[in-house]
Amino acid sequence: MLTAQHISVTLDNRRVLSDLSCAFSAGEFWGIIGQNGAGKSTLLRCLSGLITPDVGQVMVDGENMHQLDPLSRAQKVAYLMQEQEPSLAFSVYQAVEMGRYPWPDDPDNRHHITEQMLQECRIENLQNRSILQLSGGERRKVEIATCLAQNSDYLLLDEPFNHLDVVYQRFLVRKLQAISRKKSVVMVCHDLDVVQKYCTHVLMLLGGDCYLSGDSATMLNNAHMDKLFDEPI
């Protein structure tokens, strides 16, 4: 289980998260929703170990996330950033293969998993191209394949559908739904229709120390939506 226990985070003298607690388990597909600036990305960065909360702690399978070394964290949690700009001219194959970095693979297994992710994410035709020469949508597919190659127990995705066409969005959300049957998938998403149709659980960040969480059927009602957007939906 991946848990945030009474965490508070201040960035640039602004309290972004306040006394937030949540828990994510295998077999769950979570959608995190909220207005811009509500702390959704900050929460994922805390859960991944990139940010240490001012107060509280993040625990993963009974261990303090921020006391684990980087490789151990990466074996537990894979994190897809909202935006990331490539700076080195790696090939697509090399970029996806980097997802295996946390694991002491033999070369044959590393090659097998990399090839598998290229095929499963429908980017095998790009494998020899430089990531610097890809479109925004193509790069996003590579970033997703790299995260999946990591094969961590917890998959944290910050707006995974950025730059993707509608066809690939539909393919991806169904793939994430399938993955969530055995692992824990947590994604920030602004598409409420997707969250309602595919996510089993929802975390609503309402700002400050106000948040709501529960199963999708219970959470996504008109009363909660009104609170989320400060106006009738």
PALUMDO-9284 format. One record per atom (N, C-alpha, C, O): residue number from 1; residue in one letter; atom name; x, y, z. Coordinates in steps of 0.1 Angstrom, whole numbers. Layout:
N
    i  aa  at      x      y      z
  NUM   A  CA      X      Y      Z
...
***
This chain:
233
    i  aa  at      x      y      z
    1   M   N      8    -12      0
    1   M  CA      0      0      0
    1   M   C      9     12      0
    1   M   O     19     13      7
    2   L   N      5     22     -8
    2   L  CA     12     35     -8
    2   L   C      3     45     -1
    2   L   O     -9     47     -5
    3   T   N      8     52      9
    3   T  CA      0     61     17
    3   T   C      7     74     20
    3   T   O     19     75     22
    4   A   N     -2     85     20
    4   A  CA      3     98     25
    4   A   C     -4    100     38
    4   A   O    -16     98     40
    5   Q   N      4    103     49
    5   Q  CA     -1    103     62
    5   Q   C      0    118     67
    5   Q   O     11    122     72
    6   H   N    -11    125     67
    6   H  CA    -12    138     73
    6   H   C     -1    147     67
    6   H   O      6    154     75
    7   I   N      1    147     54
    7   I  CA     12    155     48
    7   I   C      7    170     45
    7   I   O     -4    172     42
    8   S   N     17    179     47
    8   S  CA     15    193     44
    8   S   C     27    197     36
    8   S   O     39    193     39
    9   V   N     25    205     26
    9   V  CA     36    210     17
    9   V   C     34    224     14
    9   V   O     23    229     11
   10   T   N     45    232     16
   10   T  CA     45    246     13
   10   T   C     55    249      1
   10   T   O     67    244      2
   11   L   N     51    255     -9
   11   L  CA     59    259    -20
   11   L   C     58    274    -23
   11   L   O     47    279    -24
   12   D   N     70    280    -24
   12   D  CA     70    295    -26
   12   D   C     61    303    -16
   12   D   O     54    312    -20
   13   N   N     62    299     -4
   13   N  CA     55    305      7
   13   N   C     40    303      6
   13   N   O     32    311     13
   14   R   N     35    293     -1
   14   R  CA     21    291     -2
   14   R   C     18    276      2
   14   R   O     25    267     -3
   15   R   N      9    275     11
   15   R  CA      6    261     15
   15   R   C     -3    255      4
   15   R   O    -14    258      2
   16   V   N      3    244     -2
   16   V  CA     -3    238    -13
   16   V   C    -12    226     -9
   16   V   O    -23    224    -13
   17   L   N     -6    218      1
   17   L  CA    -13    207      6
   17   L   C    -13    208     22
   17   L   O     -3    212     27
   18   S   N    -24    205     28
   18   S  CA    -25    207     42
   18   S   C    -32    195     49
   18   S   O    -44    193     46
   19   D   N    -25    187     57
   19   D  CA    -30    176     65
   19   D   C    -38    166     56
   19   D   O    -49    162     59
   20   L   N    -32    163     45
   20   L  CA    -38    153     35
   20   L   C    -34    139     38
   20   L   O    -22    136     40
   21   S   N    -44    130     39
   21   S  CA    -41    116     41
   21   S   C    -49    108     30
   21   S   O    -60    112     27
   22   C   N    -42     99     24
   22   C  CA    -48     90     13
   22   C   C    -40     77     12
   22   C   O    -29     76     17
   23   A   N    -47     67      7
   23   A  CA    -40     54      5
   23   A   C    -44     48     -8
   23   A   O    -56     48    -12
   24   F   N    -35     41    -14
   24   F  CA    -37     35    -27
   24   F   C    -32     21    -27
   24   F   O    -21     18    -22
   25   S   N    -40     12    -32
   25   S  CA    -37     -3    -31
   25   S   C    -38     -9    -45
   25   S   O    -44     -4    -54
   26   A   N    -31    -21    -46
   26   A  CA    -32    -29    -58
   26   A   C    -47    -32    -61
   26   A   O    -55    -34    -52
   27   G   N    -50    -32    -74
   27   G  CA    -64    -35    -78
   27   G   C    -73    -22    -79
   27   G   O    -85    -23    -81
   28   E   N    -67    -10    -77
   28   E  CA    -74      2    -77
   28   E   C    -69     11    -88
   28   E   O    -57     12    -90
   29   F   N    -78     18    -95
   29   F  CA    -75     28   -105
   29   F   C    -80     41   -100
   29   F   O    -92     44   -100
   30   W   N    -71     50    -95
   30   W  CA    -75     63    -89
   30   W   C    -74     74    -99
   30   W   O    -65     75   -107
   31   G   N    -84     83    -99
   31   G  CA    -84     96   -106
   31   G   C    -83    107    -96
   31   G   O    -91    108    -87
   32   I   N    -73    115    -97
   32   I  CA    -72    127    -89
   32   I   C    -76    139    -97
   32   I   O    -71    142   -107
   33   I   N    -86    146    -91
   33   I  CA    -92    158    -98
   33   I   C    -92    170    -89
   33   I   O    -92    169    -77
   34   G   N    -93    181    -96
   34   G  CA    -93    194    -88
   34   G   C    -89    205    -98
   34   G   O    -85    203   -109
   35   Q   N    -92    217    -93
   35   Q  CA    -89    229   -101
   35   Q   C    -74    231   -102
   35   Q   O    -66    225    -95
   36   N   N    -70    239   -112
   36   N  CA    -56    243   -114
   36   N   C    -50    249   -101
   36   N   O    -57    257    -94
   37   G   N    -39    244    -97
   37   G  CA    -32    249    -85
   37   G   C    -37    243    -72
   37   G   O    -33    247    -61
   38   A   N    -46    232    -73
   38   A  CA    -51    226    -61
   38   A   C    -41    217    -54
   38   A   O    -43    213    -42
   39   G   N    -30    214    -61
   39   G  CA    -20    205    -54
   39   G   C    -19    191    -60
   39   G   O    -13    182    -54
   40   K   N    -25    189    -71
   40   K  CA    -25    175    -77
   40   K   C    -11    170    -81
   40   K   O     -7    159    -77
   41   S   N     -4    178    -88
   41   S  CA     10    175    -92
   41   S   C     19    174    -80
   41   S   O     27    165    -79
   42   T   N     17    183    -71
   42   T  CA     25    183    -59
   42   T   C     23    170    -51
   42   T   O     33    164    -46
   43   L   N     11    165    -50
   43   L  CA      8    153    -43
   43   L   C     15    141    -50
   43   L   O     22    133    -43
   44   L   N     15    140    -63
   44   L  CA     22    130    -70
   44   L   C     37    130    -68
   44   L   O     44    120    -66
   45   R   N     42    142    -68
   45   R  CA     57    144    -65
   45   R   C     60    139    -51
   45   R   O     71    134    -49
   46   C   N     52    142    -42
   46   C  CA     54    137    -28
   46   C   C     53    121    -28
   46   C   O     62    115    -21
   47   L   N     43    116    -34
   47   L  CA     41    101    -34
   47   L   C     53     94    -41
   47   L   O     56     83    -37
   48   S   N     59    101    -51
   48   S  CA     70     95    -58
   48   S   C     83     96    -50
   48   S   O     93     90    -54
   49   G   N     84    105    -40
   49   G  CA     96    107    -33
   49   G   C    104    119    -37
   49   G   O    115    121    -32
   50   L   N     99    126    -47
   50   L  CA    107    137    -52
   50   L   C    106    150    -44
   50   L   O    115    158    -44
   51   I   N     95    151    -36
   51   I  CA     93    162    -26
   51   I   C     92    156    -13
   51   I   O     84    146    -11
   52   T   N     98    161     -3
   52   T  CA     96    157     11
   52   T   C     86    167     18
   52   T   O     89    179     18
   53   P   N     75    161     23
   53   P  CA     65    170     29
   53   P   C     71    178     41
   53   P   O     80    172     48
   54   D   N     66    190     44
   54   D  CA     70    197     56
   54   D   C     65    190     68
   54   D   O     72    189     79
   55   V   N     54    184     68
   55   V  CA     48    177     79
   55   V   C     42    163     73
   55   V   O     38    163     62
   56   G   N     43    153     81
   56   G  CA     37    140     77
   56   G   C     47    132     70
   56   G   O     59    135     69
   57   Q   N     43    120     65
   57   Q  CA     52    111     58
   57   Q   C     44    103     47
   57   Q   O     32    102     48
   58   V   N     52     98     38
   58   V  CA     47     89     27
   58   V   C     53     76     30
   58   V   O     65     74     31
   59   M   N     44     66     31
   59   M  CA     49     52     33
   59   M   C     45     43     21
   59   M   O     35     45     15
   60   V   N     54     34     18
   60   V  CA     52     25      7
   60   V   C     55     11     12
   60   V   O     67      8     16
   61   D   N     45      2     12
   61   D  CA     46    -11     17
   61   D   C     53    -12     31
   61   D   O     62    -20     33
   62   G   N     50     -3     40
   62   G  CA     55     -3     53
   62   G   C     68      4     55
   62   G   O     73      5     66
   63   E   N     74     10     45
   63   E  CA     86     17     46
   63   E   C     85     32     43
   63   E   O     76     36     34
   64   N   N     93     40     49
   64   N  CA     92     54     47
   64   N   C     98     57     33
   64   N   O    110     55     31
   65   M   N     90     63     24
   65   M  CA     95     66     11
   65   M   C    108     74     10
   65   M   O    117     71      2
   66   H   N    109     84     19
   66   H  CA    120     93     18
   66   H   C    132     88     25
   66   H   O    143     95     26
   67   Q   N    131     76     31
   67   Q  CA    143     69     36
   67   Q   C    149     58     27
   67   Q   O    159     52     30
   68   L   N    142     56     16
   68   L  CA    147     46      6
   68   L   C    157     53     -3
   68   L   O    156     65     -6
   69   D   N    166     45     -8
   69   D  CA    175     51    -18
   69   D   C    168     52    -32
   69   D   O    158     45    -33
   70   P   N    173     60    -41
   70   P  CA    166     62    -54
   70   P   C    162     49    -61
   70   P   O    151     49    -67
   71   L   N    171     40    -62
   71   L  CA    168     27    -69
   71   L   C    157     20    -63
   71   L   O    148     14    -70
   72   S   N    157     19    -50
   72   S  CA    146     12    -42
   72   S   C    133     19    -44
   72   S   O    122     12    -46
   73   R   N    133     32    -44
   73   R  CA    120     40    -47
   73   R   C    115     37    -61
   73   R   O    103     35    -63
   74   A   N    124     36    -71
   74   A  CA    120     34    -85
   74   A   C    115     20    -87
   74   A   O    107     18    -96
   75   Q   N    120     11    -79
   75   Q  CA    114     -3    -80
   75   Q   C    100     -3    -75
   75   Q   O     92    -12    -79
   76   K   N     97      5    -66
   76   K  CA     83      6    -60
   76   K   C     74     14    -68
   76   K   O     62     11    -70
   77   V   N     78     26    -72
   77   V  CA     70     36    -78
   77   V   C     75     41    -92
   77   V   O     87     45    -93
   78   A   N     67     41   -102
   78   A  CA     70     48   -115
   78   A   C     62     60   -116
   78   A   O     50     61   -113
   79   Y   N     68     71   -120
   79   Y  CA     62     84   -121
   79   Y   C     63     91   -134
   79   Y   O     74     92   -140
   80   L   N     52     94   -140
   80   L  CA     51    101   -153
   80   L   C     49    116   -150
   80   L   O     38    119   -145
   81   M   N     58    125   -154
   81   M  CA     56    139   -151
   81   M   C     46    145   -161
   81   M   O     43    139   -171
   82   Q   N     40    156   -157
   82   Q  CA     31    163   -166
   82   Q   C     37    167   -179
   82   Q   O     31    166   -190
   83   E   N     49    173   -178
   83   E  CA     56    177   -190
   83   E   C     71    174   -188
   83   E   O     76    177   -177
   84   Q   N     78    170   -198
   84   Q  CA     92    168   -196
   84   Q   C     99    169   -210
   84   Q   O     95    163   -220
   85   E   N    108    178   -211
   85   E  CA    115    181   -224
   85   E   C    128    173   -225
   85   E   O    136    174   -216
   86   P   N    130    165   -236
   86   P  CA    142    158   -237
   86   P   C    154    167   -240
   86   P   O    152    177   -247
   87   S   N    165    164   -236
   87   S  CA    177    172   -238
   87   S   C    189    165   -245
   87   S   O    198    171   -250
   88   L   N    188    152   -245
   88   L  CA    198    143   -251
   88   L   C    193    135   -262
   88   L   O    181    131   -262
   89   A   N    201    133   -272
   89   A  CA    196    126   -285
   89   A   C    196    111   -284
   89   A   O    202    104   -292
   90   F   N    189    106   -273
   90   F  CA    188     91   -272
   90   F   C    178     86   -283
   90   F   O    169     94   -287
   91   S   N    180     74   -287
   91   S  CA    169     68   -296
   91   S   C    157     64   -287
   91   S   O    158     63   -275
   92   V   N    146     62   -294
   92   V  CA    134     58   -287
   92   V   C    137     45   -279
   92   V   O    133     43   -268
   93   Y   N    144     35   -286
   93   Y  CA    147     23   -279
   93   Y   C    155     25   -267
   93   Y   O    152     19   -256
   94   Q   N    165     33   -267
   94   Q  CA    174     36   -256
   94   Q   C    165     43   -244
   94   Q   O    167     40   -233
   95   A   N    156     52   -248
   95   A  CA    148     59   -238
   95   A   C    139     49   -231
   95   A   O    138     49   -218
   96   V   N    133     40   -238
   96   V  CA    124     30   -232
   96   V   C    132     20   -223
   96   V   O    128     16   -212
   97   E   N    144     16   -228
   97   E  CA    153      7   -221
   97   E   C    157     13   -207
   97   E   O    159      5   -198
   98   M   N    157     26   -206
   98   M  CA    161     33   -194
   98   M   C    151     29   -182
   98   M   O    154     31   -171
   99   G   N    139     26   -186
   99   G  CA    129     22   -176
   99   G   C    134     10   -168
   99   G   O    129      7   -157
  100   R   N    143      2   -173
  100   R  CA    148    -10   -166
  100   R   C    160     -7   -157
  100   R   O    165    -16   -150
  101   Y   N    164      6   -157
  101   Y  CA    176     10   -149
  101   Y   C    175      5   -134
  101   Y   O    185      1   -129
  102   P   N    163      6   -128
  102   P  CA    163      2   -113
  102   P   C    165    -13   -111
  102   P   O    168    -17    -99
  103   W   N    165    -21   -121
  103   W  CA    165    -35   -119
  103   W   C    178    -41   -125
  103   W   O    183    -37   -135
  104   P   N    184    -51   -117
  104   P  CA    196    -57   -122
  104   P   C    194    -68   -132
  104   P   O    196    -80   -130
  105   D   N    189    -64   -144
  105   D  CA    185    -73   -154
  105   D   C    197    -79   -161
  105   D   O    208    -72   -162
  106   D   N    196    -91   -166
  106   D  CA    206    -96   -176
  106   D   C    202    -90   -189
  106   D   O    190    -86   -191
  107   P   N    212    -88   -198
  107   P  CA    209    -81   -211
  107   P   C    197    -87   -219
  107   P   O    189    -79   -225
  108   D   N    196   -100   -219
  108   D  CA    185   -106   -227
  108   D   C    171   -102   -221
  108   D   O    162    -99   -229
  109   N   N    170   -102   -208
  109   N  CA    157    -99   -202
  109   N   C    154    -84   -204
  109   N   O    143    -80   -207
  110   R   N    164    -76   -203
  110   R  CA    162    -61   -205
  110   R   C    158    -59   -220
  110   R   O    149    -51   -222
  111   H   N    164    -66   -229
  111   H  CA    160    -64   -243
  111   H   C    146    -69   -245
  111   H   O    138    -63   -252
  112   H   N    142    -80   -239
  112   H  CA    129    -86   -241
  112   H   C    118    -76   -236
  112   H   O    108    -74   -243
  113   I   N    120    -71   -224
  113   I  CA    110    -62   -218
  113   I   C    109    -49   -226
  113   I   O     98    -44   -228
  114   T   N    121    -44   -231
  114   T  CA    121    -32   -239
  114   T   C    113    -34   -252
  114   T   O    104    -26   -256
  115   E   N    115    -45   -259
  115   E  CA    108    -48   -271
  115   E   C     93    -50   -268
  115   E   O     85    -45   -276
  116   Q   N     90    -56   -257
  116   Q  CA     76    -58   -254
  116   Q   C     69    -45   -252
  116   Q   O     58    -43   -256
  117   M   N     75    -36   -245
  117   M  CA     69    -23   -242
  117   M   C     67    -15   -255
  117   M   O     57     -8   -257
  118   L   N     77    -15   -264
  118   L  CA     76     -9   -277
  118   L   C     64    -14   -285
  118   L   O     57     -6   -291
  119   Q   N     62    -27   -284
  119   Q  CA     51    -32   -291
  119   Q   C     37    -29   -285
  119   Q   O     28    -25   -291
  120   E   N     37    -31   -271
  120   E  CA     25    -29   -264
  120   E   C     20    -14   -265
  120   E   O      8    -11   -265
  121   C   N     30     -5   -265
  121   C  CA     26      9   -266
  121   C   C     25     14   -280
  121   C   O     24     26   -283
  122   R   N     27      5   -290
  122   R  CA     25      8   -304
  122   R   C     35     18   -309
  122   R   O     31     27   -317
  123   I   N     47     17   -305
  123   I  CA     58     26   -310
  123   I   C     70     19   -315
  123   I   O     81     25   -316
  124   E   N     68      6   -319
  124   E  CA     80     -1   -324
  124   E   C     85      5   -337
  124   E   O     97      4   -340
  125   N   N     76     12   -344
  125   N  CA     81     19   -357
  125   N   C     89     31   -354
  125   N   O     96     36   -363
  126   L   N     90     36   -342
  126   L  CA     98     47   -338
  126   L   C    111     44   -332
  126   L   O    119     53   -329
  127   Q   N    114     31   -329
  127   Q  CA    125     28   -320
  127   Q   C    139     32   -324
  127   Q   O    147     34   -315
  128   N   N    141     35   -337
  128   N  CA    154     39   -341
  128   N   C    155     54   -343
  128   N   O    166     59   -346
  129   R   N    145     61   -340
  129   R  CA    145     76   -342
  129   R   C    150     83   -329
  129   R   O    148     77   -318
  130   S   N    155     94   -331
  130   S  CA    159    102   -319
  130   S   C    147    108   -312
  130   S   O    138    113   -319
  131   I   N    147    109   -299
  131   I  CA    136    114   -292
  131   I   C    135    129   -295
  131   I   O    124    136   -293
  132   L   N    146    136   -299
  132   L  CA    146    150   -302
  132   L   C    138    153   -315
  132   L   O    135    165   -318
  133   Q   N    136    143   -323
  133   Q  CA    129    145   -336
  133   Q   C    115    141   -336
  133   Q   O    109    140   -347
  134   L   N    109    138   -324
  134   L  CA     95    133   -323
  134   L   C     86    145   -321
  134   L   O     90    155   -316
  135   S   N     73    142   -325
  135   S  CA     63    152   -321
  135   S   C     60    151   -306
  135   S   O     64    142   -300
  136   G   N     52    160   -301
  136   G  CA     48    160   -287
  136   G   C     41    147   -283
  136   G   O     43    141   -273
  137   G   N     32    143   -292
  137   G  CA     24    131   -289
  137   G   C     33    119   -290
  137   G   O     31    109   -282
  138   E   N     42    118   -299
  138   E  CA     51    106   -300
  138   E   C     60    106   -288
  138   E   O     62     95   -283
  139   R   N     65    117   -283
  139   R  CA     73    117   -271
  139   R   C     65    112   -259
  139   R   O     71    105   -251
  140   R   N     53    116   -259
  140   R  CA     44    112   -247
  140   R   C     43     97   -247
  140   R   O     43     91   -236
  141   K   N     41     91   -259
  141   K  CA     40     76   -259
  141   K   C     53     70   -254
  141   K   O     53     59   -248
  142   V   N     64     76   -258
  142   V  CA     77     70   -253
  142   V   C     79     71   -238
  142   V   O     83     62   -232
  143   E   N     75     83   -233
  143   E  CA     75     84   -218
  143   E   C     66     74   -211
  143   E   O     70     69   -201
  144   I   N     55     72   -217
  144   I  CA     46     62   -211
  144   I   C     52     48   -211
  144   I   O     51     40   -202
  145   A   N     58     44   -223
  145   A  CA     64     31   -224
  145   A   C     75     30   -215
  145   A   O     77     19   -209
  146   T   N     83     40   -212
  146   T  CA     94     40   -203
  146   T   C     89     37   -189
  146   T   O     95     29   -182
  147   C   N     78     44   -185
  147   C  CA     73     41   -172
  147   C   C     68     27   -170
  147   C   O     70     20   -160
  148   L   N     61     22   -181
  148   L  CA     56      8   -180
  148   L   C     67     -2   -180
  148   L   O     66    -13   -173
  149   A   N     78      1   -187
  149   A  CA     90     -8   -187
  149   A   C     96     -9   -173
  149   A   O    102    -19   -169
  150   Q   N     94      1   -164
  150   Q  CA     99      1   -151
  150   Q   C     92    -10   -142
  150   Q   O     98    -15   -133
  151   N   N     80    -14   -146
  151   N  CA     73    -25   -139
  151   N   C     72    -23   -124
  151   N   O     74    -33   -117
  152   S   N     70    -11   -120
  152   S  CA     68     -9   -105
  152   S   C     54    -12   -101
  152   S   O     45    -14   -109
  153   D   N     53    -14    -87
  153   D  CA     40    -18    -82
  153   D   C     30     -6    -82
  153   D   O     18     -9    -83
  154   Y   N     35      6    -82
  154   Y  CA     26     18    -81
  154   Y   C     29     27    -93
  154   Y   O     41     30    -95
  155   L   N     19     30   -101
  155   L  CA     21     38   -113
  155   L   C     14     52   -111
  155   L   O      2     52   -110
  156   L   N     22     62   -110
  156   L  CA     17     76   -108
  156   L   C     18     84   -121
  156   L   O     29     85   -126
  157   L   N      7     89   -126
  157   L  CA      7     95   -139
  157   L   C      1    109   -138
  157   L   O    -11    111   -134
  158   D   N      8    119   -142
  158   D  CA      4    133   -141
  158   D   C     -1    137   -155
  158   D   O      7    140   -164
  159   E   N    -14    138   -157
  159   E  CA    -21    141   -170
  159   E   C    -15    133   -181
  159   E   O     -9    139   -190
  160   P   N    -16    120   -181
  160   P  CA    -10    111   -191
  160   P   C    -15    113   -205
  160   P   O     -8    109   -215
  161   F   N    -26    119   -207
  161   F  CA    -32    121   -220
  161   F   C    -27    134   -227
  161   F   O    -31    136   -239
  162   N   N    -18    141   -221
  162   N  CA    -13    153   -227
  162   N   C     -7    150   -241
  162   N   O      1    141   -242
  163   H   N    -11    158   -251
  163   H  CA     -5    157   -265
  163   H   C    -10    145   -273
  163   H   O     -6    143   -284
  164   L   N    -18    136   -267
  164   L  CA    -22    123   -274
  164   L   C    -35    125   -281
  164   L   O    -44    132   -277
  165   D   N    -35    119   -293
  165   D  CA    -48    120   -301
  165   D   C    -59    111   -294
  165   D   O    -56    103   -285
  166   V   N    -71    113   -298
  166   V  CA    -82    107   -292
  166   V   C    -82     92   -293
  166   V   O    -85     85   -283
  167   V   N    -77     87   -304
  167   V  CA    -76     72   -306
  167   V   C    -67     66   -296
  167   V   O    -69     56   -289
  168   Y   N    -55     72   -294
  168   Y  CA    -45     67   -285
  168   Y   C    -49     69   -270
  168   Y   O    -46     61   -262
  169   Q   N    -56     80   -268
  169   Q  CA    -61     82   -254
  169   Q   C    -70     70   -250
  169   Q   O    -69     65   -239
  170   R   N    -79     67   -259
  170   R  CA    -88     56   -256
  170   R   C    -81     43   -254
  170   R   O    -84     35   -245
  171   F   N    -71     40   -263
  171   F  CA    -63     28   -261
  171   F   C    -55     28   -248
  171   F   O    -55     18   -241
  172   L   N    -50     40   -244
  172   L  CA    -42     41   -232
  172   L   C    -50     39   -219
  172   L   O    -46     31   -210
  173   V   N    -61     45   -219
  173   V  CA    -69     44   -206
  173   V   C    -74     30   -204
  173   V   O    -75     25   -193
  174   R   N    -77     23   -215
  174   R  CA    -81      8   -214
  174   R   C    -69      0   -209
  174   R   O    -70    -10   -202
  175   K   N    -57      3   -214
  175   K  CA    -45     -4   -209
  175   K   C    -42     -1   -195
  175   K   O    -39    -10   -187
  176   L   N    -44     11   -190
  176   L  CA    -42     14   -176
  176   L   C    -52      7   -168
  176   L   O    -49      3   -157
  177   Q   N    -64      6   -173
  177   Q  CA    -75     -1   -165
  177   Q   C    -71    -15   -163
  177   Q   O    -73    -21   -153
  178   A   N    -65    -22   -174
  178   A  CA    -61    -36   -173
  178   A   C    -49    -37   -163
  178   A   O    -49    -46   -155
  179   I   N    -40    -28   -163
  179   I  CA    -29    -28   -154
  179   I   C    -33    -27   -140
  179   I   O    -28    -33   -131
  180   S   N    -43    -19   -137
  180   S  CA    -48    -16   -124
  180   S   C    -55    -28   -117
  180   S   O    -57    -28   -105
  181   R   N    -57    -39   -125
  181   R  CA    -63    -51   -119
  181   R   C    -53    -58   -110
  181   R   O    -57    -65   -101
  182   K   N    -40    -56   -113
  182   K  CA    -30    -62   -105
  182   K   C    -21    -52    -97
  182   K   O    -15    -56    -87
  183   K   N    -20    -40   -102
  183   K  CA    -12    -30    -96
  183   K   C    -21    -18    -92
  183   K   O    -33    -18    -94
  184   S   N    -14     -8    -86
  184   S  CA    -21      4    -83
  184   S   C    -18     15    -93
  184   S   O     -6     18    -95
  185   V   N    -28     21    -99
  185   V  CA    -27     32   -109
  185   V   C    -33     44   -104
  185   V   O    -45     44   -100
  186   V   N    -25     55   -103
  186   V  CA    -30     68    -98
  186   V   C    -27     78   -108
  186   V   O    -16     81   -112
  187   M   N    -38     85   -113
  187   M  CA    -35     95   -124
  187   M   C    -43    108   -121
  187   M   O    -54    108   -116
  188   V   N    -36    119   -124
  188   V  CA    -42    132   -124
  188   V   C    -49    134   -138
  188   V   O    -42    131   -148
  189   C   N    -61    137   -138
  189   C  CA    -69    138   -150
  189   C   C    -79    149   -149
  189   C   O    -86    150   -139
  190   H   N    -80    157   -160
  190   H  CA    -91    168   -161
  190   H   C   -103    163   -168
  190   H   O   -113    170   -169
  191   D   N   -103    151   -174
  191   D  CA   -114    146   -182
  191   D   C   -123    138   -173
  191   D   O   -120    127   -170
  192   L   N   -134    145   -168
  192   L  CA   -142    138   -158
  192   L   C   -150    126   -164
  192   L   O   -153    117   -157
  193   D   N   -152    127   -177
  193   D  CA   -159    115   -183
  193   D   C   -150    103   -183
  193   D   O   -155     92   -180
  194   V   N   -137    105   -185
  194   V  CA   -128     94   -184
  194   V   C   -127     88   -170
  194   V   O   -128     76   -167
  195   V   N   -126     98   -160
  195   V  CA   -125     94   -146
  195   V   C   -138     86   -142
  195   V   O   -137     75   -136
  196   Q   N   -149     91   -146
  196   Q  CA   -162     84   -143
  196   Q   C   -163     70   -149
  196   Q   O   -168     61   -142
  197   K   N   -159     69   -161
  197   K  CA   -160     56   -168
  197   K   C   -150     46   -164
  197   K   O   -154     34   -164
  198   Y   N   -138     50   -161
  198   Y  CA   -127     40   -160
  198   Y   C   -121     39   -146
  198   Y   O   -117     28   -142
  199   C   N   -122     49   -138
  199   C  CA   -115     49   -125
  199   C   C   -124     42   -114
  199   C   O   -136     44   -114
  200   T   N   -118     34   -106
  200   T  CA   -126     28    -95
  200   T   C   -127     37    -83
  200   T   O   -137     36    -75
  201   H   N   -118     47    -81
  201   H  CA   -118     56    -70
  201   H   C   -114     70    -74
  201   H   O   -107     71    -85
  202   V   N   -118     79    -66
  202   V  CA   -115     93    -69
  202   V   C   -111    101    -57
  202   V   O   -116     99    -46
  203   L   N   -101    109    -59
  203   L  CA    -96    118    -49
  203   L   C    -98    132    -54
  203   L   O    -93    136    -64
  204   M   N   -107    140    -47
  204   M  CA   -109    154    -51
  204   M   C   -102    163    -42
  204   M   O   -103    163    -29
  205   L   N    -93    172    -48
  205   L  CA    -86    182    -40
  205   L   C    -94    195    -42
  205   L   O    -95    200    -53
  206   L   N    -99    200    -31
  206   L  CA   -107    212    -31
  206   L   C   -100    225    -27
  206   L   O   -106    235    -26
  207   G   N    -87    223    -23
  207   G  CA    -79    235    -19
  207   G   C    -77    235     -4
  207   G   O    -87    231      3
  208   G   N    -65    239      0
  208   G  CA    -63    240     15
  208   G   C    -63    226     21
  208   G   O    -57    217     16
  209   D   N    -70    225     32
  209   D  CA    -71    212     39
  209   D   C    -84    205     36
  209   D   O    -88    196     43
  210   C   N    -90    208     25
  210   C  CA   -103    202     22
  210   C   C   -102    193     10
  210   C   O    -97    197     -1
  211   Y   N   -105    180     12
  211   Y  CA   -105    170      1
  211   Y   C   -115    159      4
  211   Y   O   -120    158     16
  212   L   N   -119    152     -6
  212   L  CA   -128    142     -5
  212   L   C   -123    130    -13
  212   L   O   -117    131    -23
  213   S   N   -125    118     -8
  213   S  CA   -121    106    -15
  213   S   C   -130     94    -13
  213   S   O   -137     93     -2
  214   G   N   -131     85    -23
  214   G  CA   -140     74    -22
  214   G   C   -141     67    -35
  214   G   O   -134     70    -45
  215   D   N   -150     57    -36
  215   D  CA   -152     50    -48
  215   D   C   -159     60    -58
  215   D   O   -167     69    -54
  216   S   N   -157     57    -71
  216   S  CA   -162     67    -81
  216   S   C   -177     68    -81
  216   S   O   -182     80    -83
  217   A   N   -184     58    -79
  217   A  CA   -199     58    -79
  217   A   C   -204     68    -68
  217   A   O   -214     74    -70
  218   T   N   -197     68    -57
  218   T  CA   -201     77    -46
  218   T   C   -197     91    -48
  218   T   O   -204    100    -44
  219   M   N   -185     93    -53
  219   M  CA   -179    106    -53
  219   M   C   -184    115    -64
  219   M   O   -185    127    -62
  220   L   N   -187    109    -76
  220   L  CA   -190    118    -88
  220   L   C   -204    121    -89
  220   L   O   -211    116    -98
  221   N   N   -209    128    -79
  221   N  CA   -223    133    -79
  221   N   C   -223    148    -81
  221   N   O   -213    155    -79
  222   N   N   -235    153    -83
  222   N  CA   -237    168    -85
  222   N   C   -232    176    -74
  222   N   O   -226    187    -75
  223   A   N   -235    172    -62
  223   A  CA   -232    179    -50
  223   A   C   -217    181    -48
  223   A   O   -212    192    -45
  224   H   N   -209    170    -51
  224   H  CA   -195    170    -50
  224   H   C   -189    178    -61
  224   H   O   -179    185    -59
  225   M   N   -195    177    -73
  225   M  CA   -190    185    -84
  225   M   C   -192    200    -82
  225   M   O   -183    208    -86
  226   D   N   -203    204    -76
  226   D  CA   -205    218    -72
  226   D   C   -194    223    -63
  226   D   O   -189    234    -65
  227   K   N   -190    214    -53
  227   K  CA   -180    218    -44
  227   K   C   -166    220    -51
  227   K   O   -158    229    -48
  228   L   N   -164    211    -60
  228   L  CA   -151    210    -67
  228   L   C   -149    223    -76
  228   L   O   -138    228    -76
  229   F   N   -159    227    -83
  229   F  CA   -158    238    -92
  229   F   C   -164    251    -87
  229   F   O   -165    261    -94
  230   D   N   -169    251    -75
  230   D  CA   -175    263    -68
  230   D   C   -187    269    -76
  230   D   O   -190    281    -74
  231   E   N   -193    261    -84
  231   E  CA   -205    265    -91
  231   E   C   -213    253    -96
  231   E   O   -207    242    -97
  232   P   N   -226    254    -99
  232   P  CA   -233    242   -103
  232   P   C   -228    237   -116
  232   P   O   -224    244   -125
  233   I   N   -228    223   -117
  233   I  CA   -223    217   -129
  233   I   C   -235    211   -137
  233   I   O   -234    205   -147
***
